[in-house]
Amino acid sequence: SSPVPSCTLVEYAGTKVLLNAGWDETLSASPSANNDDVTVDAHNRLPVLPKKLPSDIDAVLICDSTLSSLGALPLYFGASKKDKFGRAPRSLSGEHTTKKNPPFLATYPTVKMGQMTLYDHHASLSLDGVHPGYTLEDVDAVFGKDSFHTLKYSQTVYLPLDEDEQSSTTTKTSTSNKNKLLAITPHLSGHVVGGCYWILKQLSDDTEVVLVPNYHHAKEKHLSGCTLYKFGVNADALVTVPGGPR
């Protein structure tokens, strides 16, 4: 009963933000008949993802370390070398050598555990004789230096990121909001260690959009409960998954 892998595009305050890039083997049954861009790999029956994601993404926000949040990162943003099936991980424009990946934003536990999650998923499918669609080199490329920007809870970063901010693995709070359009802040979501939901605040009018696909309100032995009741009450729009997983 884990959440369905998903990817949500949010166009807000003059920016394009991608919320999660999820994928796992539960999507391998058959692609949607209404989506002509999705085909099935004849070698292993896993779906070949759409060739392109929306262009000019300003940032990719990852909520947690589960496959439903980051399982497709190595498929779209991995290394440029093709795998044995002739497929190459797609960048945003499909130009693997010239297009630079957008910055990925997540908490530090999400980055560390997410990398191990993808390693384990690759090993699990490989032991079953199924090619996962990505290599370990793709995973290393996604989680390599300057790819992820780690944030603490309640730490705010402003989009678009400057060049010096994009080259830093740890995003620091900008001292000047000149030419900035959107403030992004992660907050505790419970659910899993390091899990977060995101608050997007348009700087021109202080309107807020809250992105909270998964959260858990109860406090557990190793996790505090979600802080949505504290930081999300003034939201002008709420993006969530009503009714729970699936």
N, C-alpha and C positions, 0 to 999 in steps of 0.2 A: 504493500500500500504506500510505497514511496511516491513522491510527486512526479508527475509526468515531466520529462525534460522539455525545456522551453527556451525561447529567445524572444524578447520583447523590445521593439524599437520605440523609443520615446523621443519625439521631436518637440522641444520646449525651450523657450527663451532664446531662440536663434541657434540652438545646438542640437546635435543628434547623439543620443546616448543609447547604448545597447545594454539591456538588463539581462545578464546571464547568457550563456551559450551552451545549453544542455544537450546531451545525447547519451544514450546507452542502448544495449541490445534489445530492449523492449520495443524499440522503433523499427525493428528489422522485419516485422511480419509482412507488411505490404505498405508501400507509400500511398498517400492520398490520391484517389483517382482524379481529383480536381486539380492536382498540382503537376503540371506537365514538366516542371523543372527537376522533379525528383525521379530518379531511376534506380533500379536494383542491380547491384553488382552480380554478374552471373557466376563469379567464382565462389562467393560465400553467402549470397543472399542478404548481405547487409546493404542498407540503402546508401546510394551515393548522394550526398547532400547537394542542395542547390549550388550551382557554380559560383554564385555571387551573393554577398550580403550587401545591404545598402551602402552606398559609397559615402565618403567624407564623414565617417564616424569620429566624434570628438573623444569618446571614452567608452570603455566596456566595464560595466559594474558587475562584480561577481558577489553573490550573496553568501555562499558557503562552499564547503569543500566536497559536496556531493556531486555525483555525475549529472544530476538534474540541473545543476548550476553551471558546471564547467566541462562537461564531458566532450563537447565539440571544439574546445579551444585548439587542441593539436590538429584537428581536421581542417580548420579554417586558417589558423595562424601559425602553423608549425614551420619546420625547415623547408627549404625550396626543393630539396632532392626528392625525386619521384620514388614511390615504393615499387614493389615487384609487380603490381598490377597496372603500372603506368599512370597511377594517379598521383597528383601532387597536392599537398595541403593548400587550400585556397586562401589567398589574402582577400581583402575587401574588394579589390578591383580585378582579381585574377592575375595580376602581374606580380609574380612571386619575387622577382629580383629587383623591382624598382619601387614597389609600394611598401611603405613602412607601416607596420602594424600600429593601430591606435594604442594609447596607454590603457593598461588594465588596472583597475582599482579594486582593492580588497583588503581585509584585515590580515595581519601577519599569520595567525593560525590557519586561516583559509589557504594562504599561499603554500605553507609548508605541508599541510595535510592534503591539499588538493593535488600536489605533485605526486604524493604517495598513492593517492586514490587512482590516478591515471596509470601509474606503474602497475598497481595491482590488477586493474581492469584489463590492461594489455596482457599481463601474464595469464589471467584467468581465461580469456578468450583464446589465447594462443595454445594453452594446454588442451582446449577442446577442439583444436584443429581449425579454428576460425581466425582469419586475419582481421584485426580490429579496425583497419582502415588508416592507422597511423603507426609510426615507429617511435621508439624511445628517444630517438634524436629529435623528433617533433615535440615531444614533451619537454625535453631539455631546452629547446629553442623557445617555447612558450614561457617557461619559468626561468629563463636565463637572465643575465644581468640587464638591467634597464627595461625589462618587460613589465613587471608588476610594480605598482606603487602601493606600498603598505600604509594603511591609515589606522589610527587608534579610534576607538569609539568617541563620538562627538568631535572629532577633528574635521575641520572643513577645508575643502580644496575648491578652487575656482576654475571654471572653464571659460574660454579655452586655455589649456596649459601652455606656458611659455616653453621655449626650447630648452632652457636650463632645467625647468621642472620636469620635462619629459625625459631628460637624460639622467635623472636621479631616481634610484630605486626606492627612496623614502621621500614621499611628497611632504613638503613643509608648507605650513600655512602662509599664504602670500601676505606681505605687508601692505601691498597696494592693490586695490581692486580696479585700477584703470584698465579699460578695455575688456573687463571681465563681464560675462553675461549671466552665469549660473553658479550658484553655490551648492556643493554636494557634500552631504554629511552622513556617515554611517552611524547607526545606533544598534544596540543589542537587540537581537531577535529571539534569543533562546534557541530552540530547535536543535542546533549542533554547536560544538565549541567553535568560537570564532564567527558564528553566523551573524549576519547583520541585515537590517533593512536600510533603505536609503531615502533621505529627504532632499529633494531638489527645490531650491529657492531662487526664483527669478529676482535678480538684483534691481531691476527697474521699478517693480511695484510690490515686491515682497510677497507675492503669491507663492504657494507651496504645493508640490506634488509629492506624495509619499508612495514609494515603491516597496511593497512588503508582500512578496509572493508566499513566503512561509514564515510562520512565527509560532511561538509557544508561550502562553501567558503564565504557566505555573513555574514556580521555583523548584529545582531539583537539587540533588546532593552536589552535582558538579556543574550545574548551570543556573544562572539567575534567570528570572522570567523576563519576557519581552517588555521593553520600555515604550511600547507604542502608545499606551494610555497617557504617557507623560509628554512625549515629543511629537506625537502625531495628531493631537486633538485639534490643531488649527489648520489642518490640511484643506486646501481648496479642491483637491482631487486625490483619490485613493485607488491605487492599482494593486489588487490582491487576487487570491484564489478563493472565492467563496465556497463554503461547504467542505473545506478540507481537501486533502489529497484526492486526485482523480474525481 
